[in-house]
Amino acid sequence: MAKTAKRRKSAAKPKPTLPDIGKDELIKLYRSMYYMRRFELKVAEMYLDLHIGGFTHLYIGEEAIAAGAISILNKDDYVMSNYRDHGHYLMKGGDPNALMAELCGKQTGVCKGKGGSMHLFDLNIGFLGGYAIVGGGLPIALGVAYSNKYRDNDRVVMAFFGDGATNGGSFHAVLNMAKLWALPLVFVCENNLWGIGTHISRVSAVTDLYKKAEGHGIPGEMVDGMDIFAVREAALKAVKQARDGKGPYFIEARTWRFRGHSMTDHDKYRSQEDKQAWRERDPIPMLKNQLLSEAVMTEAEMDKLEVQVQESINKAQDFALESPMPPKEALYEDVYA
C-alpha cells in the first residue's frame, strides 16, 4: 500500500507556475480577461432588457485567446475579427462606452450605431472589422497584410476566425497566397468545436485544424485556448515570424463558449457533462487563484480591481442608454451611392 501511494505521489502533476513576465503584465492580463467577461455579462443583461437587438454573439469562455494573443501586438498592428468580436475590440484598445452604444444602435457608437454587434470597425486603434459572413474577413486580412509588406511598414495582421471558416474555399485561397507571398499574417482559429449546433467532427474531415495550414506550407500548432499563457507563448512565436519577414503562422486555440452560439440559442445540443468539464477550466478564476496564491496580488487589491472594472462597465451602460438614436438623415451618410 505504501509503495503504491508513493508511486501515485511521484506521478502527480506539478503545480503550474506563473511565467516570468512581470507583476504589472500579469495583472494587466487578468484585468483584460475579467473586463471582457463582465462586459459580456452586461451585454446579455441589456439584451434581455431589450436595449440590444439583432444577433449578438458573446465571447464568454474564450477570453484567454484574445487576451493572450492581442497583448503582444504593437499598437499599430492590425486585428480583424468575426461576428464574435466584442472581446477582440476591447482587447485592441477599443472604447467600452462606444462599444456599448454601438450595440444599442446609438449615434455615439463606434460605427454611429450602424454596425451593431457583428460589424465593429475602428481604424484609429487598428481594429479593421468584425465580419458576419463566416470567413468573410480573411480575404481582407490578406489584402491588408499584402499592403503592409508592400509598404515595408513592419506591421502585422492578426486575423481571428472560428473552426467553421476552415471549410470554406476562401480560407484555402487566402492561406495559399499568404504563404506564396510570405505575408506578415497571423491566423488565429478559435476552435470551440461547435458551428452553431453542429460538432466539428460532422463537418470537417480533418479535426486538427492547424494541419490544414500545414497543407499550404504554413507552420502552426494547436494550443490550449483556456490557458492564457499557452496562447501568449504561441502568439509571441507567430508574431515574431511574421514581423521578421518569414511569412504567416497558424494558431489553433481549442476553447469552449460557455453560452449558446448567440443570445437566441438555448444550447440544448451540448451535454451537461461537457459543459461542466470545460467550466472547470475557466481561465479567469484559474488565473485569479494563481495571482493570489503566488502573492502577485492581495485579496484587497483583487477586490479593488474587480470593483473598478464593474464601475467602468456600469458607466458604459449609462452612456449607451443616455445617448441619442441616429437622426433620420444619417440614412444618407456613409454610403457610396
C-alpha positions in Angstrom: 0.0 0.0 0.0 2.8 2.4 1.0 4.7 1.8 -2.2 1.5 2.3 -4.3 0.9 5.6 -2.6 4.4 6.7 -3.1 4.2 6.0 -6.8 1.0 7.9 -7.1 2.5 10.9 -5.3 5.6 10.9 -7.6 3.3 10.8 -10.7 1.3 13.8 -9.6 1.3 16.8 -12.0 3.5 19.7 -10.8 1.6 22.8 -9.7 1.5 25.4 -12.6 3.6 28.4 -12.0 3.3 31.9 -13.4 5.6 33.0 -16.2 8.3 35.5 -15.5 6.8 38.4 -17.4 6.5 40.9 -14.5 3.8 41.7 -12.0 2.3 44.6 -14.0 1.8 42.4 -17.1 0.3 39.6 -15.1 -2.2 41.9 -13.5 -3.0 43.5 -16.9 -3.7 40.1 -18.4 -6.1 39.2 -15.6 -7.8 42.6 -15.8 -8.3 42.2 -19.6 -10.0 38.8 -19.3 -12.1 39.9 -16.3 -13.1 43.0 -18.2 -14.2 41.1 -21.2 -16.2 38.6 -19.1 -18.0 41.3 -17.1 -18.7 43.4 -20.2 -20.3 40.4 -22.0 -22.4 39.6 -18.9 -23.7 43.2 -19.0 -24.4 42.8 -22.7 -26.5 39.7 -22.0 -28.4 41.6 -19.3 -29.1 44.5 -21.7 -30.2 42.2 -24.5 -32.7 40.5 -22.2 -34.0 44.0 -21.2 -34.5 44.7 -24.9 -31.9 47.5 -25.1 -29.9 45.4 -27.7 -31.5 43.7 -30.6 -30.5 41.5 -33.5 -27.9 38.8 -33.5 -25.5 39.1 -30.5 -22.7 36.6 -30.0 -21.0 36.5 -26.6 -17.3 35.8 -26.1 -17.8 34.3 -22.6 -15.4 31.4 -22.1 -12.9 32.3 -24.9 -11.3 35.4 -23.2 -7.9 33.8 -22.8 -7.4 33.7 -26.6 -7.9 37.4 -27.2 -6.0 38.4 -24.1 -3.1 36.1 -24.7 -2.7 36.8 -28.4 -3.5 40.5 -28.8 -1.5 41.5 -25.7 1.8 41.0 -27.6 0.9 43.1 -30.6 2.2 46.6 -31.2 -0.3 49.5 -31.2 0.0 50.0 -34.9 -0.6 46.3 -35.8 -4.0 45.3 -37.1 -6.6 42.9 -35.8 -9.5 41.5 -37.8 -12.3 39.5 -36.3 -15.6 37.7 -37.0 -19.1 38.1 -35.6 -17.9 37.2 -32.1 -15.9 40.4 -31.9 -16.6 42.3 -28.7 -13.6 40.8 -26.8 -11.2 41.4 -29.7 -12.3 45.1 -30.0 -11.9 45.7 -26.3 -8.5 44.0 -26.1 -7.2 46.0 -29.0 -7.9 49.2 -27.0 -11.5 49.9 -28.0 -13.7 52.3 -26.0 -16.2 50.4 -23.9 -18.6 53.3 -24.0 -18.6 53.5 -27.8 -18.9 49.7 -27.9 -22.0 49.6 -25.7 -23.5 52.5 -27.5 -23.0 50.7 -30.8 -24.7 47.5 -29.5 -27.6 49.7 -28.6 -27.7 51.3 -32.0 -26.9 54.7 -30.7 -25.3 57.7 -32.6 -22.4 57.7 -30.2 -21.4 54.2 -31.1 -18.1 53.3 -32.6 -19.8 53.0 -36.0 -22.5 55.6 -35.3 -25.0 52.8 -34.4 -24.9 51.4 -38.0 -22.7 48.4 -37.5 -24.1 46.7 -34.4 -22.7 43.7 -32.6 -21.2 41.9 -35.7 -19.7 44.9 -37.6 -17.4 46.8 -35.3 -14.7 48.9 -37.0 -12.2 51.4 -35.6 -9.3 52.4 -37.8 -7.9 54.6 -35.0 -6.9 51.6 -33.0 -6.1 49.2 -35.9 -9.3 47.2 -35.5 -10.4 46.5 -39.0 -13.7 44.9 -38.5 -15.9 42.2 -37.3 -17.4 40.2 -40.3 -20.7 38.4 -40.1 -20.0 36.1 -43.0 -18.1 33.0 -41.9 -14.5 33.5 -43.1 -15.5 36.8 -44.7 -12.7 38.8 -43.1 -9.9 36.5 -44.2 -9.5 37.8 -47.8 -9.5 41.4 -46.5 -6.8 40.4 -43.9 -4.8 39.0 -46.8 -5.1 42.3 -48.6 -4.0 44.4 -45.6 -1.1 42.1 -45.0 0.0 42.5 -48.6 -0.3 46.2 -48.2 1.9 46.1 -45.1 4.6 44.1 -46.9 4.4 46.4 -50.0 4.8 49.5 -47.8 7.5 47.7 -45.7 5.9 49.2 -42.5 6.7 46.4 -40.1 3.1 45.9 -39.2 1.5 42.5 -38.6 -2.1 41.5 -39.2 -3.8 39.1 -36.7 -6.9 37.5 -38.1 -9.4 35.7 -35.8 -12.0 33.2 -37.1 -13.8 30.1 -36.0 -13.5 26.5 -36.8 -16.3 26.7 -39.4 -14.3 29.1 -41.6 -11.7 26.4 -42.3 -14.1 24.5 -44.5 -14.6 27.4 -47.0 -12.8 27.9 -50.3 -11.7 31.4 -49.5 -9.9 30.1 -46.4 -7.7 27.9 -48.5 -7.2 30.5 -51.2 -6.1 33.0 -48.5 -3.6 30.5 -46.9 -2.2 29.7 -50.3 -1.5 33.3 -51.2 -0.3 34.3 -47.7 2.4 31.6 -47.9 3.2 32.3 -51.6 3.9 35.9 -50.8 5.3 35.4 -47.3 2.9 37.9 -45.8 3.0 39.2 -42.2 -0.3 37.5 -41.3 -1.0 35.5 -38.1 -4.1 33.2 -38.3 -5.8 32.6 -35.0 -8.5 29.9 -35.2 -10.7 29.9 -32.2 -11.9 26.3 -32.3 -14.8 26.0 -29.8 -15.7 22.6 -31.5 -19.3 23.6 -32.4 -20.5 25.5 -35.5 -23.8 26.7 -34.1 -25.3 23.3 -33.2 -23.1 21.0 -35.3 -20.0 19.4 -33.9 -16.8 19.8 -35.8 -16.5 16.0 -36.4 -19.6 16.1 -38.6 -18.4 18.8 -40.9 -14.6 18.6 -41.2 -12.7 15.5 -42.3 -9.6 17.0 -40.6 -10.4 18.0 -37.0 -6.9 19.1 -36.0 -7.3 22.3 -37.9 -3.7 23.5 -37.8 -2.9 20.6 -40.1 -5.0 22.3 -42.9 -2.4 25.1 -42.7 0.4 22.7 -43.0 -1.1 21.5 -46.3 -0.2 25.0 -47.6 3.3 25.0 -46.1 2.3 27.2 -43.2 3.8 26.3 -39.8 1.3 26.1 -37.0 0.3 24.5 -33.7 -2.6 23.6 -31.5 -2.7 25.3 -28.1 -5.0 25.2 -25.1 -7.2 28.1 -25.6 -8.2 28.1 -21.9 -4.6 28.8 -20.9 -3.7 32.4 -21.5 0.0 31.8 -21.2 0.0 29.0 -23.8 -1.8 31.3 -26.2 0.6 34.1 -25.4 3.6 32.0 -26.0 2.3 30.8 -29.4 1.4 34.3 -30.4 4.9 35.6 -29.5 6.4 33.0 -31.8 3.9 33.7 -34.6 4.2 37.5 -34.5 8.0 37.3 -34.5 8.0 35.1 -37.5 5.6 37.4 -39.4 7.4 40.6 -38.4 10.8 39.1 -39.4 9.5 38.6 -42.9 9.3 34.8 -42.6 5.7 34.6 -43.6 2.4 33.5 -41.9 1.8 31.3 -38.9 -1.3 29.4 -37.8 -2.5 29.0 -34.3 -5.4 26.7 -33.4 -6.7 27.5 -29.9 -9.0 24.8 -28.5 -11.7 26.5 -26.5 -15.3 26.5 -25.4 -18.0 29.1 -25.4 -19.9 29.0 -22.1 -23.2 30.2 -23.7 -25.1 29.3 -26.8 -24.0 30.3 -30.3 -25.9 33.6 -29.9 -28.3 35.1 -27.4 -31.2 33.4 -29.1 -29.6 29.9 -28.9 -30.8 27.8 -26.0 -27.8 25.5 -26.3 -29.6 22.1 -25.9 -27.3 20.2 -28.2 -24.2 20.0 -25.9 -24.1 17.6 -23.0 -24.1 18.9 -19.4 -21.1 16.7 -18.7 -19.1 18.5 -21.4 -20.3 21.9 -20.2 -19.2 21.2 -16.7 -15.9 19.8 -17.7 -15.0 22.9 -19.6 -16.3 25.3 -17.0 -13.9 23.7 -14.5 -11.2 25.0 -16.8 -12.4 28.6 -16.8 -9.3 30.7 -17.4 -10.4 33.6 -15.3 -10.8 32.1 -11.8 -7.7 29.9 -12.6 -5.5 32.9 -13.1 -7.1 34.8 -10.2 -6.2 31.9 -7.9 -2.7 31.8 -9.2 -2.2 35.6 -8.7 -3.5 35.3 -5.1 -1.6 32.1 -4.2 1.7 33.4 -5.5 1.2 36.8 -3.8 1.2 38.8 -7.0 -1.9 40.5 -5.6 -3.6 40.6 -2.2 -7.3 39.9 -1.7 -7.9 43.7 -1.2 -6.1 44.6 -4.4 -8.1 42.0 -6.3 -11.4 43.3 -4.9 -10.4 46.8 -5.8 -9.5 45.9 -9.4 -12.8 44.0 -9.9 -14.9 46.8 -8.4 -13.2 49.3 -10.8 -13.9 47.1 -13.8 -17.6 46.8 -12.8 -17.8 50.6 -12.3 -16.3 51.2 -15.8 -18.9 48.8 -17.3 -21.8 50.4 -15.5 -20.6 53.8 -16.9 -20.6 52.3 -20.4 -24.2 51.1 -19.8 -25.3 54.5 -18.6 -23.5 56.2 -21.6 -25.3 53.9 -24.0 -28.7 54.3 -22.5 -28.4 58.1 -22.3 -27.1 58.5 -25.9 -29.4 59.6 -28.7 -30.5 57.5 -31.6 -29.1 58.4 -35.0 -31.2 61.0 -36.8 -33.1 60.1 -40.0 -30.6 62.0 -42.1 -28.0 59.5 -41.0 -29.5 57.1 -43.5 -27.9 59.1 -46.3 -24.5 59.4 -44.7 -21.5 57.0 -45.0 -22.8 55.4 -48.2 -21.1 55.1 -51.6 -24.2 55.8 -53.7 
